[in-house]
């Protein structure tokens, strides 16, 4: 029988739900007590996508900004406390969830556009959402985004993915085989191994490890990761999607671990609306040097608000 856990909140904040296209979307929300800070533009944080993802991945940023401005952190469909139905997950599903929460945040904050920071693969969904509804998003932050590795620029048809149908079918055809495969991927040993590759060090955040294990041992936890593993959550047209972004963009990445290939950033670094910063960390730099990350991001926001990016 599959081991399950009573999942605790990833963040110490109010947790709310809104209706989504595949079921309830869960998010955490906090705002400062100071009315002036509480009236500032909201910040939306979006975790990455992997076998054991959740809003815990943005915890250092959430904990920092909750005392300075309104901040929300989403559990994407298939993860955390959001609905985890047995279906194929695609960029469309994830992008729609961002739209649905952004609509709520904009409406609740006097129709102000929001700032958005997304991790890893979720940067692709964030960029697509910003292109589709530019009035809702003032700035974009990408931490260790996908779509920048290798030398070859690939431009797929609009909305297409890098999905491998036979692999998805193999992962989902048998419940027993599929669950067994997922259990192996999300064992404590495997999760620690993959987090060490992400950090580029065995000195990982133990809270992130414990929460990853717990959230991966919930009913329906395998469904979204199987779409991830078979490529259906990767956009084949991401080069063009990133290229069409008109908002100011802050991109941050580390130089340690398995996720350090950002050769294709040269196609964006010259753009007047992009700022790219590298840090001596793994792929989750906000866990290792939060103050440096937030300082760099705040400086970017100051320039963006003064009209410094055109």
Residue pairs with C-beta under 8 A, 6 or more apart in sequence:
2 179
2 183
2 217
3 217
4 217
4 218
4 219
5 214
5 217
5 218
7 80
7 81
7 214
7 215
7 218
8 214
9 15
9 28
9 81
10 28
10 54
10 55
10 56
10 59
10 73
10 75
10 80
10 211
10 215
11 28
11 30
11 55
11 56
11 59
11 62
11 63
11 73
12 63
13 28
13 29
13 30
13 62
13 66
13 73
14 28
14 29
14 30
15 26
15 27
15 28
15 29
15 81
16 26
16 27
16 28
16 29
17 24
17 25
17 26
17 27
17 81
18 24
18 25
18 27
18 100
18 101
18 104
19 25
19 100
20 77
20 82
20 83
20 96
20 97
20 100
21 77
21 93
21 96
21 97
21 100
22 77
22 83
22 85
22 87
22 93
23 77
23 82
23 83
23 84
23 85
24 82
24 83
25 74
25 75
25 77
25 82
25 83
25 97
25 100
25 101
26 74
26 75
26 80
26 81
26 82
27 55
27 72
27 73
27 74
27 75
27 101
28 55
28 62
28 72
28 73
29 70
29 71
29 72
30 62
30 66
30 70
30 71
31 37
31 38
31 66
31 69
31 70
31 71
32 38
32 66
32 67
32 68
32 69
32 70
37 67
37 68
37 69
38 69
38 70
39 109
39 110
40 68
40 69
40 70
41 69
41 70
41 109
41 112
41 113
41 114
41 115
41 138
42 69
42 70
42 71
42 72
42 105
42 108
42 109
42 112
42 114
42 115
43 65
43 69
43 70
43 71
43 72
43 114
43 115
43 116
43 117
44 71
44 72
44 73
44 74
44 98
44 101
44 102
44 105
44 114
44 115
44 116
44 117
45 55
45 58
45 61
45 62
45 71
45 72
45 73
45 74
45 116
45 117
45 118
46 58
46 73
46 74
46 76
46 98
46 116
46 117
46 118
46 119
46 122
46 125
46 126
47 53
47 54
47 55
47 56
47 57
47 58
47 73
47 74
47 75
47 76
47 79
47 80
47 119
47 122
48 57
48 119
48 120
48 121
48 122
48 144
49 76
49 79
49 94
49 120
49 121
49 122
49 224
49 228
49 233
50 120
50 121
50 194
50 225
50 228
51 182
51 185
51 186
51 191
51 194
51 216
51 225
51 228
51 229
52 186
52 191
52 212
52 213
52 215
52 216
52 221
52 225
53 76
53 79
53 80
53 212
53 215
54 75
54 79
54 80
54 211
54 212
54 215
55 62
55 73
55 74
55 75
55 80
56 207
56 208
56 211
56 212
56 215
57 119
57 208
57 284
58 73
58 117
58 119
58 286
59 207
59 208
60 286
60 287
60 290
61 71
61 117
61 286
61 290
61 293
61 294
62 71
62 73
64 290
64 294
65 71
65 294
70 105
70 109
72 101
72 105
74 82
74 97
74 98
74 101
75 81
75 82
76 82
76 94
76 97
76 122
76 125
76 224
77 83
77 84
77 89
77 93
77 94
77 97
77 224
78 84
78 85
78 89
78 220
78 223
78 224
78 225
78 227
79 215
79 224
80 215
82 97
84 218
84 219
84 220
84 221
84 223
84 224
85 220
85 223
86 220
86 223
87 223
88 168
88 227
88 232
89 223
89 224
89 227
89 228
89 232
89 233
90 161
90 227
90 232
90 233
91 124
91 125
91 128
91 159
91 161
91 233
91 234
91 235
92 159
94 122
94 125
94 233
95 125
95 128
95 129
95 132
98 116
98 125
98 126
98 129
99 129
99 132
99 133
99 136
102 114
102 116
102 129
102 133
102 136
102 137
103 136
105 114
106 112
106 113
106 114
106 136
112 138
113 135
113 136
113 137
113 138
114 136
114 137
114 138
115 137
115 138
115 139
115 140
115 141
115 301
116 126
116 129
116 130
116 137
116 139
116 140
116 141
117 140
117 141
117 142
117 143
117 297
118 125
118 126
118 140
118 141
118 142
118 143
118 145
119 143
119 144
119 284
120 143
120 144
120 145
120 146
120 259
120 283
121 145
121 146
121 228
121 233
121 234
123 140
123 142
123 143
123 145
123 146
123 147
124 145
124 146
124 147
124 234
124 235
124 238
124 241
126 140
126 142
127 140
127 142
127 238
127 241
127 242
127 245
128 235
128 241
129 136
129 137
130 136
130 137
130 140
130 245
130 247
131 241
131 244
131 245
134 246
134 247
137 247
138 247
138 248
138 304
139 247
139 248
139 249
139 250
139 300
139 301
139 304
140 245
140 247
140 248
140 249
140 250
141 249
141 250
141 251
141 252
141 297
141 300
142 249
142 250
142 251
142 252
143 251
143 252
143 253
143 284
143 285
143 286
143 293
144 252
144 253
144 254
144 259
144 283
144 284
144 285
145 251
145 253
146 234
146 238
147 235
147 238
147 239
147 242
147 264
148 261
148 262
148 263
148 264
148 265
149 261
149 262
149 263
149 264
150 261
150 263
150 264
151 263
151 264
153 239
153 264
153 267
154 236
154 239
155 237
155 239
155 240
156 162
156 235
156 236
156 237
157 236
157 237
158 237
158 240
159 235
159 237
160 235
160 236
160 237
161 231
161 232
161 233
161 234
161 235
161 236
162 231
162 232
162 234
162 235
162 236
163 227
163 230
163 231
163 232
163 234
164 230
164 231
165 230
167 229
167 230
167 231
168 226
168 227
168 230
168 232
171 178
171 181
171 226
171 229
171 230
172 178
172 226
178 222
178 226
179 222
182 216
182 221
182 222
182 225
182 226
184 190
185 225
186 212
186 213
186 216
186 217
186 221
188 213
191 209
191 212
191 213
191 216
192 204
192 209
195 204
195 205
195 208
195 209
195 212
196 202
196 204
197 257
197 258
197 259
198 204
198 257
198 258
198 259
198 282
198 283
198 284
199 205
199 256
199 257
199 282
199 283
199 284
199 287
199 288
200 254
200 256
200 257
200 258
200 260
200 281
200 282
200 283
201 256
201 257
201 282
205 284
205 287
208 284
208 287
215 221
224 233
227 233
235 241
239 264
239 267
242 268
243 267
243 268
245 273
246 273
247 273
248 273
248 274
248 275
248 300
248 303
248 304
248 309
249 268
249 271
249 273
249 274
249 275
250 275
250 277
250 296
250 297
250 300
251 265
251 268
251 274
251 275
251 276
251 277
252 276
252 277
252 278
252 279
252 285
252 293
252 296
252 297
253 259
253 260
253 262
253 276
253 277
253 278
253 279
253 283
253 285
254 260
254 278
254 279
254 280
254 281
254 282
254 283
254 284
254 285
254 288
255 278
255 279
255 280
255 281
256 280
256 281
256 282
257 282
257 283
258 283
259 282
259 283
260 283
265 276
268 274
268 276
269 276
272 309
272 310
273 309
273 310
275 300
275 303
275 309
277 296
279 285
279 288
279 289
279 292
279 293
281 288
281 289
282 288
285 292
285 293
286 293
286 294
303 309
